[in-house]
Amino acid sequence: MTTSPTPQRRALPRQLLNKVPEVTVWFWIIKILCTTVGESFADYVNETLGFGLVPTAVLFTVVFAVVLGVQMRLRAYVPAVYWLTVVVVSVTGTLYTDILTDQLGVPLWISTTVFAALLAAVFGAWYARERTLSIHSIVTTPREAWYWLAVLVTFALGTATGDWTLELTGWAPGQSVLLPLTLIAVVAAVWRYGADPVLAFWLAYILTRPLGANIGDWLASPSDEQGLGLGTLGTSLLFLGAILAAVVYLSVSRADVITEETATTTVSTGTPRRERVSLAVLAATAIATFGLLTWANAQPHTDALAAEEGAAPTCSDSGNPDISAFPAGDVASFRTISKDTRALVGAGDQAGAASRATDLETAWDDAESRLVAKDCVTWTYVDHEIDAVLSAVRAPSPDQQEESGALDHLLGALG
């Protein structure tokens, strides 16, 4: 799938060679690989390494700014730099959606709606300024800036849309691959028939995000969750290796470089009638997808996202809790926050204690999936103690003695 160029109508500032690759099969293969890495690597840094959601997002925002700065300073497409930027923006866009959902509690349908409106606004402003959305025309710094802003929003939108689909349906990782794969096939078919190539490109670009994320979840999930059990680190390393091999090949072969001849040759063979038919097919597909999701949501199912995040552990609270089963760094963090809260309660600073208790709740929730995997019995025991602290600190009329007692019990549980 490719996009048709738009003839230039005026002098352009800082004329460059095209800064993006030709849209060949290699483009889509590496794009899906990058998307899968974005999902699995973000989970690995956030959960397995214990960085936490917000610190991980801050880290990758800084990395994204640095890598994008390097990419923007180049005067032509360089495969290694371009695809590194895509990998980093994939991770960053994913984390922004996760912050809205997991940290701020924004429902996924709202996130999806907001990101869809934001993407429409970006495209509208881009077209109003440049009179084209074709990637064959990324030959100026302003156009490249619009391009990367759109790419960032598509990753956030794709993440929200994919997660919302899982929330609605409860599909297992393997099943969840089929819907975006089918939709991409429909988009490819109407593009071949004569759909507007720019529209087809951006639709496929958005859909590869949930496809890649679902592939990543399928590979990383344990076998008892119908996955292949490679883990987030194994999946990340596998796909990073595949990306590296593909980028080396493209760097040597230059098979995806947009030449001047390519950029000035119209590749679209569609007619107005074919474009109208294609739009009708896409609209019918959207209606059918809505019907499928509505039907699936009405069927008995569990929340796939909650199961993936370990939000509802099924172990009992019987047995002997052993706090040493948890990572020492996590336990030290919980103890520090609990001690701070205890000191604030003792000083009579109720607002400060409530704020610090929220920090404790956030840190505990961020670590939940990996702690449950380590020792579900201990997690359940400590979770009860944390619930008691939150209830005491957030009571309408807090009792200092009750708050102190709950915090002392929690500190005892944390060792």
C-alpha positions in Angstrom: 0.0 0.0 0.0 1.3 3.4 -0.9 0.1 7.0 -1.1 -0.1 9.3 -4.1 1.9 12.5 -4.1 0.4 15.9 -4.4 2.1 18.3 -6.8 3.9 21.2 -5.1 2.1 24.6 -5.6 4.5 27.0 -4.0 8.1 27.3 -2.9 8.8 25.2 0.2 11.1 26.0 3.0 14.3 24.0 3.7 13.8 21.6 0.8 15.0 18.1 1.7 15.1 14.7 0.2 12.1 12.6 1.3 12.5 11.8 5.0 10.3 8.7 5.2 10.6 5.3 3.5 8.6 4.1 0.5 5.5 2.2 1.6 6.4 -1.3 0.5 5.8 -4.7 2.2 9.0 -4.0 4.2 7.4 -0.9 5.6 4.4 -2.8 7.0 6.5 -5.7 8.3 8.8 -3.4 10.3 5.9 -1.2 11.4 4.2 -4.2 13.0 7.4 -5.4 14.5 8.0 -1.9 16.0 4.5 -1.8 17.4 4.9 -5.2 19.1 8.2 -4.0 20.6 6.4 -0.9 21.8 3.9 -2.9 23.7 6.1 -5.5 25.2 9.1 -3.3 26.0 6.9 -0.7 27.7 5.5 -3.5 29.9 8.9 -4.9 30.6 10.4 -1.5 31.8 7.2 -0.5 33.7 6.3 -3.8 35.4 9.2 -6.2 35.3 11.9 -3.7 36.1 9.6 -1.9 38.4 10.1 1.7 37.1 6.5 2.5 37.4 4.2 3.9 34.8 4.8 7.7 35.1 8.6 7.4 35.5 8.7 5.1 32.4 6.6 7.6 30.4 8.9 10.5 31.5 12.0 8.5 30.5 10.7 7.6 27.1 9.4 11.1 26.4 13.0 12.4 26.9 14.4 9.6 24.7 11.7 10.4 22.1 12.7 14.1 22.1 16.4 13.2 21.6 15.8 10.6 18.9 13.3 12.8 17.1 15.8 15.7 17.2 18.4 13.6 15.5 15.8 12.4 12.9 14.7 16.0 12.2 18.2 17.2 11.6 18.9 14.7 8.8 18.4 15.8 5.2 17.3 12.5 3.9 15.8 9.2 5.0 18.2 7.0 7.1 16.6 3.6 7.9 18.3 3.1 11.3 17.3 6.5 12.6 13.8 6.5 11.1 12.9 3.1 12.5 14.5 3.8 15.9 12.2 6.9 16.1 9.2 4.7 15.3 10.1 2.2 18.0 10.5 5.0 20.6 7.3 6.8 19.5 5.5 3.4 19.7 6.5 3.0 23.4 5.8 6.6 24.2 2.3 6.7 22.6 1.4 3.5 24.4 2.5 4.9 27.8 0.5 8.0 27.3 -2.7 6.0 26.9 -1.8 3.7 29.8 -1.4 6.8 32.1 -4.8 8.0 31.2 -6.4 4.6 31.7 -4.4 3.2 34.7 -3.2 6.3 36.5 -6.0 8.8 35.9 -8.9 6.3 35.5 -10.1 7.7 32.2 -12.5 5.2 30.6 -11.1 3.7 27.4 -14.1 4.9 25.3 -13.3 8.4 26.3 -9.6 8.0 25.5 -10.5 6.6 22.1 -12.9 9.4 21.4 -10.5 12.1 22.5 -7.5 10.6 20.5 -9.7 10.2 17.4 -10.8 13.9 17.6 -7.2 14.9 18.2 -6.0 13.0 15.2 -8.7 14.5 13.1 -7.6 18.0 14.3 -3.9 17.2 13.5 -4.8 16.0 10.0 -7.1 19.1 9.5 -4.4 21.5 10.5 -1.7 19.6 8.5 -3.8 19.7 5.4 -4.8 23.4 5.9 -1.2 24.3 6.1 0.4 22.0 3.6 -2.5 21.0 1.3 -1.4 17.3 1.4 -1.2 14.4 3.8 0.8 12.2 1.5 4.0 10.8 2.9 5.6 11.2 -0.5 5.6 14.9 0.2 7.7 14.8 3.5 10.4 17.1 2.0 10.3 20.0 4.5 10.8 20.4 8.2 7.2 21.6 8.9 5.7 18.6 7.0 8.0 16.2 8.9 6.9 17.8 12.2 3.2 17.3 11.2 4.0 13.7 10.2 5.6 12.7 13.5 2.8 14.4 15.5 0.3 12.4 13.6 2.3 9.2 14.1 2.4 9.8 17.9 -1.4 10.3 18.0 -2.0 7.2 15.9 -0.1 5.1 18.4 -2.0 6.5 21.3 -5.3 6.1 19.4 -4.4 2.5 18.3 -3.5 1.6 21.9 -6.8 3.0 23.3 -8.9 1.3 20.5 -7.2 -2.0 21.0 -7.5 -2.0 24.8 -11.2 -0.9 24.5 -11.8 -3.8 22.2 -10.3 -6.2 24.7 -12.3 -4.6 27.5 -15.6 -5.0 25.5 -15.0 -8.6 24.3 -12.8 -10.4 26.7 -11.0 -12.1 23.8 -7.9 -14.1 24.5 -4.6 -12.7 23.0 -4.7 -15.1 20.0 -8.3 -14.3 19.2 -7.7 -10.6 19.5 -5.2 -10.7 16.6 -7.9 -11.6 14.1 -10.0 -8.4 14.1 -7.3 -5.9 13.3 -5.8 -8.4 10.8 -9.2 -8.7 9.0 -9.7 -4.9 9.0 -6.2 -4.3 7.5 -7.0 -6.9 4.8 -10.2 -5.0 4.0 -8.3 -1.7 3.8 -5.6 -3.3 1.6 -8.4 -4.7 -0.7 -10.1 -1.4 -1.2 -6.8 0.3 -1.8 -6.0 -2.1 -4.5 -9.5 -1.5 -5.9 -9.1 2.3 -6.0 -9.6 3.8 -2.6 -7.9 7.1 -1.8 -4.4 6.0 -1.1 -3.7 8.6 1.6 -6.9 7.5 3.5 -6.0 3.8 3.1 -2.5 4.4 4.4 -3.5 6.2 7.6 -6.3 3.7 8.3 -3.8 0.8 8.0 -1.3 2.7 10.0 -3.7 3.1 12.9 -4.8 -0.6 12.7 -1.3 -2.0 12.8 -1.0 -0.6 16.4 -3.7 -3.0 17.9 -2.5 -5.8 15.6 1.1 -5.5 16.8 0.1 -5.1 20.4 -2.1 -8.1 20.3 0.6 -10.2 18.7 3.0 -9.0 21.5 0.5 -10.0 24.1 -0.1 -13.4 22.5 3.7 -14.1 22.3 4.4 -12.8 25.9 1.4 -14.3 27.7 1.8 -17.6 29.6 0.4 -20.7 28.1 -2.4 -20.9 30.8 -3.7 -17.5 29.3 -3.6 -19.0 25.7 -0.3 -17.3 24.9 3.1 -18.7 23.8 4.9 -17.8 27.0 7.9 -16.0 25.6 7.6 -13.2 28.2 7.9 -9.5 27.6 11.7 -9.5 27.5 11.9 -12.5 25.2 9.3 -11.0 22.8 11.1 -7.6 22.8 14.5 -9.2 22.1 13.0 -11.4 19.3 11.4 -8.5 17.5 14.2 -6.1 18.1 16.5 -8.6 16.4 14.1 -8.9 13.5 13.9 -5.1 13.2 17.7 -4.9 13.2 18.0 -7.5 10.5 15.4 -5.7 8.3 16.9 -2.3 8.8 20.4 -3.6 7.9 19.0 -5.1 4.7 17.2 -1.8 3.8 20.3 0.2 4.6 22.4 -1.8 2.2 19.8 -2.4 -0.6 18.0 1.0 -0.4 14.9 -0.8 -1.5 12.6 1.6 0.4 14.2 4.9 -0.6 11.7 7.3 -2.3 13.5 8.6 -5.3 12.8 11.9 -7.1 11.1 9.9 -9.9 8.9 8.1 -7.4 7.9 11.3 -5.6 6.8 13.0 -8.9 5.0 10.0 -10.4 1.3 9.5 -9.6 0.7 6.0 -8.5 -3.0 6.1 -7.8 -5.2 4.5 -10.5 -8.5 5.1 -8.7 -11.4 6.9 -10.2 -14.0 9.0 -8.3 -16.5 6.2 -8.7 -14.1 3.6 -7.3 -13.3 5.9 -4.4 -17.0 6.3 -3.6 -17.4 2.5 -3.7 -14.4 2.0 -1.5 -15.8 4.5 1.0 -19.1 2.6 1.1 -17.2 -0.7 1.7 -15.2 1.0 4.5 -18.4 2.4 6.1 -20.1 -1.1 5.8 -17.1 -2.6 7.5 -17.2 -0.1 10.3 -20.9 -0.9 10.9 -20.2 -4.6 10.8 -17.3 -4.2 13.3 -19.6 -2.2 15.6 -22.2 -5.0 15.4 -19.6 -7.6 16.2 -18.2 -5.8 19.2 -21.7 -5.1 20.5 -22.6 -8.8 20.2 -19.3 -9.9 21.8 -19.8 -7.5 24.7 -23.2 -9.0 25.3 -21.8 -12.5 25.7 -20.6 -13.8 29.1 -16.9 -13.0 29.4 -14.2 -11.9 31.7 -12.4 -8.5 31.4 -9.3 -9.5 29.3 -7.4 -6.4 30.4 -8.1 -7.0 34.1 -6.9 -10.6 33.7 -3.8 -9.4 31.9 -3.0 -6.9 34.6 -3.7 -9.3 37.4 -6.4 -7.1 38.8 -8.4 -10.0 40.3 -6.1 -12.6 41.7 -7.9 -15.9 42.4 -5.7 -17.3 45.2 -7.1 -17.5 48.7 -5.7 -15.5 51.6 -4.8 -18.7 53.5 -1.2 -19.8 54.0 1.8 -18.0 55.4 2.7 -14.7 53.8 6.4 -14.2 53.1 7.3 -10.6 52.2 10.8 -11.8 51.2 9.2 -13.2 48.0 8.7 -9.7 46.7 11.5 -7.6 45.1 13.5 -5.8 47.7 13.2 -2.5 45.8 9.4 -2.6 45.8 9.2 -3.4 49.5 11.6 -0.6 50.3 9.5 1.8 48.4 6.3 0.7 50.1 8.0 1.0 53.5 9.3 4.5 52.7 5.9 5.8 51.7 4.2 4.1 54.7 6.7 5.7 57.1 6.2 9.1 55.5 2.4 8.7 55.9 2.8 7.6 59.5 4.9 10.7 60.3 2.4 13.0 58.6 -0.4 11.4 60.7 1.6 11.9 63.8 2.2 15.5 62.9 -1.5 16.1 62.4 -1.1 16.8 58.6 -4.2 15.0 57.4 -4.0 16.5 53.9 -0.4 15.4 53.5 -1.1 12.0 54.9 -4.0 11.5 52.4 -1.8 12.6 49.5 1.0 10.2 50.6 -1.5 7.4 51.0 -2.5 8.0 47.4 1.1 7.6 46.4 1.1 4.3 48.3 -2.0 3.1 46.4 -0.5 4.1 43.1 2.8 2.3 43.7 1.0 -0.8 44.9 -1.3 -0.9 41.9 1.6 -0.3 39.5 3.4 -3.3 41.0 0.4 -5.6 41.4 0.9 -7.8 38.3 4.4 -8.8 39.1 3.8 -9.1 42.9 0.9 -11.4 42.3 3.1 -13.5 40.0 5.7 -13.7 42.8 3.4 -14.7 45.7 -0.3 -14.3 45.5 -0.9 -15.2 49.2 1.5 -12.5 50.4 0.0 -10.0 47.9 -3.5 -10.7 49.2 -2.3 -10.3 52.8 -0.5 -7.0 52.3 -3.4 -5.7 50.1 -5.8 -6.1 53.0 -3.4 -4.1 55.2 -3.1 -1.3 52.6 -6.9 -1.2 52.2 -7.2 -0.7 56.0 -4.7 2.2 55.8 -6.6 3.8 52.9 -9.9 3.4 54.6 -8.6 5.0 57.9 -6.8 7.9 56.2 -9.7 8.7 53.9 -12.4 8.4 56.5 -14.8 11.4 56.6 -13.7 12.0 60.2 -10.2 10.5 60.5 -9.2 9.0 63.8 -5.5 9.5 64.4 -5.2 6.4 66.6 -6.9 4.3 64.0 -4.7 5.6 61.2 -1.6 5.1 63.2 -2.6 1.5 64.1 -3.4 0.6 60.5 0.0 2.0 59.4 1.8 0.2 62.1 0.2 -3.1 61.1 1.2 -2.4 57.4 4.8 -1.6 58.4 4.9 -4.8 60.4 3.6 -6.8 57.3 6.3 -5.1 55.2 9.0 -6.4 57.5 
